[in-house]
């Protein structure tokens, strides 16, 4: 009974306690030594387009190639964030494509990877059959599998089914649930989903019963809800608690997307052994640069923080400062149009 009580306190009070857990606020850092910026290694993962940024992420994670790859639309975010756990299970990069045409630079990256096969996420309204046909000529087996549903929610269910099928007896029953209306929370959990292989479900505001049933169909025995009740409804949580008990459901939420991302990062470190070293920083105001970057961070078992483009968000600054002694490397996802030079300088200063 004590275990159930403590976990529900974490769930119910997370929005109030994130600041204390991460040291957000005016509390001074204790015992941290100032160090020169040169002591911190910075890595930029960026290309001229979102497609080329994903290529750079692929090169960082798989410099010698890999047997499998995952492809999703670069024109919207839901399919790509749903794919993070699948990419992790396959030890595969996540590459992005246009709807009607595979960019030539992406085709070149597929050749470089030397992959045997590919999995395409989403239906023909996301990735056309023309793209699938070209991919068949690029992977050595000619085998390209499509994983999709009628909409973003059903595609996430289909991806989860593939994730749990691949995991077989090693699947521990944990799932993540994020809103399907905005990208930030699902993006923030993508490194953890990739590293752990725990599937990401997207919650619809209109079908909580269907979502809960689909999670149970995929073998869920522990659910981590991301974001507050305006993101994933109280009704979803109530249904899950009724089925799994208090100890089976945790909600991680902050006052905004930046605080929620910081809390998700802390959860990943505490529960899954992810690292602050190599922490990634991405804009929380748009999705393209971090779509593939989250999967790359997962392959490196590092966490992700979100920030505004032109200034470092307070929760990201607090998390970096609180964990500065553990960080020798920081990864910037996207060019300076996504993360300004002022934001990067502030992040480095937070680590001193």
C-alpha positions in Angstrom: 0.0 0.0 0.0 2.9 2.4 0.8 4.2 2.0 -2.7 0.9 2.9 -4.3 0.6 6.0 -2.1 4.1 7.3 -2.9 3.6 6.9 -6.6 0.3 8.7 -6.7 1.8 11.6 -4.7 4.4 11.9 -7.5 1.7 11.8 -10.1 -0.6 14.3 -8.5 2.0 16.7 -7.3 4.4 16.6 -10.2 3.4 20.0 -11.6 4.1 21.6 -8.2 7.3 19.6 -7.4 9.2 19.9 -10.7 10.8 23.2 -9.6 12.0 21.5 -6.4 13.3 18.3 -8.1 15.2 20.2 -10.8 16.2 23.2 -8.7 14.1 25.7 -10.7 13.9 29.0 -9.0 16.2 31.2 -7.1 18.0 28.6 -5.0 21.8 28.9 -5.5 23.9 26.1 -6.9 26.0 24.5 -4.2 29.5 23.1 -4.6 29.8 23.7 -8.3 33.0 25.0 -9.7 33.1 27.5 -12.5 34.8 26.2 -15.6 35.7 27.7 -18.9 33.5 27.3 -21.9 36.3 25.5 -23.7 35.9 22.6 -21.2 32.4 21.9 -22.6 32.2 20.1 -25.9 29.4 21.3 -28.1 28.0 19.2 -31.0 25.6 20.7 -33.6 23.3 18.4 -35.4 22.0 20.6 -38.3 21.6 20.7 -42.0 20.2 23.1 -44.5 16.7 21.5 -44.2 14.9 19.3 -41.8 15.7 16.3 -44.0 19.4 17.1 -43.9 19.3 17.7 -40.2 17.9 14.1 -39.8 20.7 12.9 -42.1 23.3 14.5 -39.8 21.6 12.8 -36.8 21.8 9.5 -38.6 25.5 10.0 -39.3 26.2 10.9 -35.7 24.5 7.7 -34.4 25.5 5.3 -37.2 28.8 6.3 -38.8 29.4 2.8 -40.0 25.8 2.1 -41.2 23.1 -0.1 -39.8 20.9 -3.0 -40.9 17.5 -1.3 -40.5 16.1 2.1 -40.9 12.8 3.9 -40.2 11.3 6.5 -42.5 8.5 9.0 -41.6 7.0 12.2 -43.0 9.0 15.4 -42.4 6.0 17.5 -43.1 4.2 16.8 -39.8 5.2 15.4 -36.5 2.9 12.6 -35.2 4.2 9.6 -37.2 7.8 10.5 -36.5 7.4 10.8 -32.7 5.4 7.6 -32.6 8.4 5.9 -34.3 11.0 6.7 -31.7 10.5 3.5 -29.7 10.5 1.4 -32.9 13.7 3.0 -34.1 15.2 2.2 -30.7 14.1 -1.4 -30.8 15.6 -1.8 -34.3 18.8 0.2 -33.5 17.9 2.2 -36.5 18.1 5.9 -37.5 14.9 7.9 -38.2 15.0 9.6 -41.6 12.4 12.0 -43.0 10.9 12.3 -46.4 8.6 14.5 -48.4 5.2 13.1 -49.2 5.6 12.5 -52.9 9.4 12.4 -53.3 12.3 11.0 -51.3 14.9 13.9 -51.2 18.0 12.9 -53.1 20.2 13.6 -50.0 18.0 11.2 -48.0 18.5 8.6 -50.8 22.2 9.1 -50.6 22.1 8.5 -46.8 20.1 5.3 -47.3 22.9 4.1 -49.6 25.6 5.1 -47.1 23.8 3.2 -44.3 23.7 0.1 -46.4 20.5 -1.0 -44.7 18.9 -4.4 -45.4 15.4 -3.2 -45.0 13.2 -0.2 -44.1 10.0 0.5 -42.2 7.8 3.4 -43.3 5.6 5.0 -40.7 2.2 6.3 -41.9 -0.2 5.8 -44.7 -0.1 7.0 -48.3 -1.3 10.5 -47.3 2.0 10.8 -45.3 4.4 8.8 -47.4 3.4 8.0 -51.0 3.8 4.7 -52.7 6.3 6.4 -55.0 8.6 6.9 -52.0 8.1 3.3 -50.9 9.0 2.1 -54.4 12.2 4.1 -54.5 13.2 2.8 -51.0 12.8 -0.8 -52.3 15.5 0.0 -54.8 17.8 1.4 -52.1 17.7 -1.3 -49.4 19.6 -4.5 -50.1 16.7 -6.9 -49.5 14.2 -4.8 -51.4 11.9 -5.2 -48.3 10.0 -2.1 -47.2 7.2 -2.5 -44.7 4.5 0.1 -44.0 3.2 0.5 -40.5 0.1 2.7 -40.5 -3.4 3.4 -39.3 -6.4 5.5 -40.4 -5.1 8.5 -38.5 -2.3 9.6 -36.2 -3.8 7.8 -33.2 -4.3 4.5 -35.0 -0.8 4.8 -36.5 0.6 5.1 -33.0 -1.3 2.0 -32.0 0.1 0.1 -35.0 3.6 1.2 -34.2 3.1 0.1 -30.6 2.0 -3.3 -31.8 5.2 -3.6 -33.8 7.3 -2.4 -30.9 5.9 -5.0 -28.5 6.1 -7.7 -31.2 9.8 -7.1 -31.6 10.3 -6.9 -27.8 8.5 -10.2 -27.2 9.1 -11.5 -23.7 11.5 -8.6 -22.9 8.7 -6.1 -23.0 8.1 -4.8 -19.5 4.6 -3.4 -20.1 5.4 0.3 -19.8 3.8 2.8 -22.2 4.0 6.6 -22.5 0.9 8.7 -23.4 1.1 12.2 -24.8 -1.4 14.4 -26.4 -1.9 14.0 -30.1 -2.7 17.6 -30.7 0.7 19.2 -30.0 4.2 17.9 -30.4 6.2 19.0 -27.4 5.5 16.3 -24.8 5.9 13.4 -27.3 9.0 15.0 -28.6 10.5 15.4 -25.1 10.0 11.7 -24.4 11.4 10.5 -27.7 15.0 9.9 -26.4 13.6 7.8 -23.5 11.2 5.9 -25.7 14.0 5.2 -28.1 16.5 4.1 -25.4 13.9 2.0 -23.5 11.8 0.7 -26.3 8.6 1.8 -24.5 5.9 2.7 -27.0 4.4 6.2 -27.3 0.6 6.4 -27.6 -1.1 9.6 -28.7 -4.2 10.6 -26.8 -7.3 11.9 -28.6 -9.5 14.4 -26.8 -12.6 12.5 -28.1 -11.9 8.8 -27.4 -10.3 8.1 -24.0 -12.0 4.7 -23.8 -10.5 3.6 -27.1 -7.1 4.8 -26.2 -7.1 2.9 -22.9 -8.3 -0.3 -24.6 -5.6 -0.1 -27.2 -3.0 0.3 -24.5 -4.3 -2.8 -22.8 -4.4 -4.6 -26.1 -0.7 -3.9 -26.5 0.1 -5.4 -23.0 0.3 -2.2 -21.0 0.8 -2.7 -17.3 2.4 0.6 -16.4 1.4 4.0 -17.9 3.3 7.2 -17.8 1.1 10.2 -18.8 2.9 13.2 -20.1 1.6 16.7 -19.5 -1.3 18.0 -17.5 -5.0 17.4 -17.8 -5.3 19.9 -20.6 -3.0 17.6 -22.6 -4.1 14.2 -21.5 -7.5 14.3 -19.8 -8.3 13.3 -16.3 -10.8 10.8 -17.7 -7.9 8.9 -19.3 -6.1 8.8 -16.0 -9.2 7.8 -14.1 -9.8 4.9 -16.4 -6.2 3.7 -16.2 -6.1 3.9 -12.4 -9.3 1.9 -12.2 -7.7 -0.8 -14.2 -4.1 -0.7 -13.1 -4.3 0.8 -9.6 -2.5 3.8 -8.3 0.9 2.3 -8.6 0.5 1.6 -12.3 -0.1 5.2 -13.4 2.2 8.2 -13.2 1.7 11.7 -14.6 4.7 13.9 -15.3 3.6 17.5 -15.8 5.0 20.9 -15.4 3.6 24.4 -15.8 4.5 24.5 -19.5 6.2 22.4 -22.2 9.6 23.4 -21.1 9.1 22.4 -17.4 7.4 19.2 -18.5 10.4 18.3 -20.8 12.8 18.9 -17.9 10.7 16.7 -15.6 10.7 14.0 -18.3 14.5 14.2 -18.6 14.8 13.8 -14.8 12.5 10.8 -14.9 14.6 9.2 -17.7 17.8 9.7 -15.6 16.2 8.4 -12.4 14.2 5.5 -13.8 16.1 4.3 -16.9 19.7 5.3 -16.3 19.8 8.0 -19.1 22.6 10.5 -18.8 22.8 14.3 -18.5 26.1 14.1 -20.3 25.4 14.6 -24.0 22.1 16.3 -23.2 20.3 17.6 -26.2 18.7 21.0 -26.6 16.0 21.7 -29.1 13.5 24.4 -29.8 10.1 23.8 -28.2 8.4 26.1 -30.7 8.7 23.9 -33.8 9.2 20.2 -34.4 11.4 19.5 -37.5 14.9 19.6 -36.1 14.2 17.5 -33.0 12.1 14.8 -34.8 15.1 12.6 -35.7 17.4 14.2 -33.0 15.4 12.7 -30.2 16.0 9.2 -31.6 19.7 10.0 -31.9 19.9 11.1 -28.3 18.2 7.9 -27.3 20.8 5.8 -29.1 23.4 7.8 -27.0 21.2 7.3 -23.9 21.1 11.1 -23.3 18.1 13.3 -22.4 16.5 16.2 -24.2 15.5 19.6 -23.0 13.3 22.1 -24.8 13.8 25.9 -25.0 12.6 28.9 -26.8 14.5 29.8 -30.0 15.9 33.2 -29.0 16.3 32.7 -25.2 17.0 29.7 -22.9 13.9 28.6 -21.1 14.1 28.9 -17.3 13.4 25.1 -16.8 16.2 24.2 -19.2 18.6 26.6 -17.6 17.8 25.2 -14.1 18.2 21.6 -15.3 21.5 22.3 -16.9 22.8 24.2 -13.9 21.6 21.6 -11.4 23.4 18.8 -13.4 26.4 20.8 -14.7 28.9 18.6 -12.9 27.7 15.6 -15.0 27.8 17.4 -18.4 30.9 17.5 -20.5 29.0 17.6 -23.9 25.9 19.4 -25.0 24.2 18.7 -28.4 22.4 21.5 -30.2 19.6 20.1 -32.5 19.2 22.5 -35.4 20.9 25.5 -36.8 21.0 29.0 -35.3 17.6 29.7 -36.9 16.2 27.1 -34.4 18.6 27.8 -31.5 20.0 31.3 -31.6 23.6 32.0 -30.6 22.3 33.8 -27.5 20.4 30.6 -26.5 23.5 28.5 -27.0 25.7 30.8 -25.0 23.2 30.8 -22.2 23.1 27.0 -22.2 26.9 26.9 -22.0 27.0 29.5 -19.2 24.4 27.4 -17.3 26.9 24.5 -17.3 29.8 26.6 -15.9 
